[in-house]
Amino acid sequence: MNKVLVEVYVPSANLTYDAYLPLESKISEVAVLLSGAISDLSDGKYRRGREVTICNFSTGKEYDKNLRVFEANIDNGTKIMII
Protein backbone atom coordinates (compact mmCIF):
# COMPACT_ATOMS: atom_id res chain seq x y z
CA MET A 1 0.00 0.00 0.00
CA ASN A 2 1.39 3.40 -0.95
CA LYS A 3 1.55 5.99 1.80
CA VAL A 4 2.55 9.62 2.24
CA LEU A 5 4.27 11.17 5.25
CA VAL A 6 2.46 14.26 6.55
CA GLU A 7 2.80 16.61 9.50
CA VAL A 8 -0.35 16.75 11.61
CA TYR A 9 -0.92 19.85 13.74
CA VAL A 10 -3.51 19.75 16.53
CA PRO A 11 -4.31 23.40 17.39
CA SER A 12 -6.54 22.57 20.37
CA ALA A 13 -3.64 20.83 22.13
CA ASN A 14 -0.74 22.69 20.48
CA LEU A 15 0.79 19.38 19.38
CA THR A 16 2.41 18.20 16.16
CA TYR A 17 2.84 14.63 14.94
CA ASP A 18 4.18 12.93 11.84
CA ALA A 19 1.91 10.30 10.30
CA TYR A 20 1.81 8.04 7.29
CA LEU A 21 -1.50 8.19 5.41
CA PRO A 22 -2.54 5.48 2.95
CA LEU A 23 -3.16 7.08 -0.44
CA GLU A 24 -6.28 4.98 -1.08
CA SER A 25 -8.03 5.84 2.22
CA LYS A 26 -10.86 8.35 2.32
CA ILE A 27 -10.31 11.56 4.25
CA SER A 28 -13.21 10.58 6.54
CA GLU A 29 -11.44 7.31 7.45
CA VAL A 30 -8.14 9.09 8.01
CA ALA A 31 -9.85 11.63 10.28
CA VAL A 32 -11.23 8.90 12.54
CA LEU A 33 -7.92 7.04 12.70
CA LEU A 34 -5.85 10.17 13.36
CA SER A 35 -8.31 11.38 15.99
CA GLY A 36 -8.06 8.11 17.88
CA ALA A 37 -4.29 7.90 17.65
CA ILE A 38 -3.77 11.51 18.74
CA SER A 39 -6.20 11.07 21.60
CA ASP A 40 -4.18 8.08 22.82
CA LEU A 41 -0.79 9.76 22.33
CA SER A 42 -1.62 13.16 23.80
CA ASP A 43 -2.17 12.06 27.42
CA GLY A 44 -5.56 13.77 27.56
CA LYS A 45 -4.61 17.03 25.83
CA TYR A 46 -6.75 16.11 22.83
CA ARG A 47 -10.10 14.39 23.10
CA ARG A 48 -11.64 12.60 20.19
CA GLY A 49 -14.83 14.34 19.05
CA ARG A 50 -17.83 13.26 17.05
CA GLU A 51 -17.03 15.45 14.09
CA VAL A 52 -13.39 15.57 13.07
CA THR A 53 -12.23 17.87 10.30
CA ILE A 54 -8.95 17.76 8.42
CA CYS A 55 -7.73 21.03 6.90
CA ASN A 56 -4.72 22.14 4.95
CA PHE A 57 -2.42 23.95 7.38
CA SER A 58 -1.24 26.57 4.90
CA THR A 59 -4.59 27.53 3.42
CA GLY A 60 -7.01 26.54 6.18
CA LYS A 61 -9.17 24.88 3.52
CA GLU A 62 -11.16 21.86 4.69
CA TYR A 63 -10.57 18.65 2.77
CA ASP A 64 -13.65 16.97 1.30
CA LYS A 65 -14.33 13.91 3.48
CA ASN A 66 -15.43 11.87 0.47
CA LEU A 67 -12.12 12.23 -1.38
CA ARG A 68 -9.28 9.75 -1.11
CA VAL A 69 -5.93 11.06 0.14
CA PHE A 70 -4.39 11.08 -3.34
CA GLU A 71 -7.45 12.86 -4.78
CA ALA A 72 -7.07 15.61 -2.17
CA ASN A 73 -3.52 16.32 -3.43
CA ILE A 74 -1.96 15.36 -0.10
CA ASP A 75 1.69 14.54 -0.77
CA ASN A 76 4.81 13.81 1.27
CA GLY A 77 5.53 16.80 3.48
CA THR A 78 1.99 18.21 3.40
CA LYS A 79 1.03 19.94 6.66
CA ILE A 80 -2.50 19.27 7.82
CA MET A 81 -4.58 20.28 10.86
CA ILE A 82 -7.08 18.13 12.68
CA ILE A 83 -9.87 20.00 14.43
Secondary structure, 3 states (H helix, E strand, C coil): CCEEEEEEEECCCCEEEEEEEECCCEHHHHHHHHHHHHHHHCCCCCCCCCCCCEEECCCCCECCCCCECHHHCCCCCCEEEEC
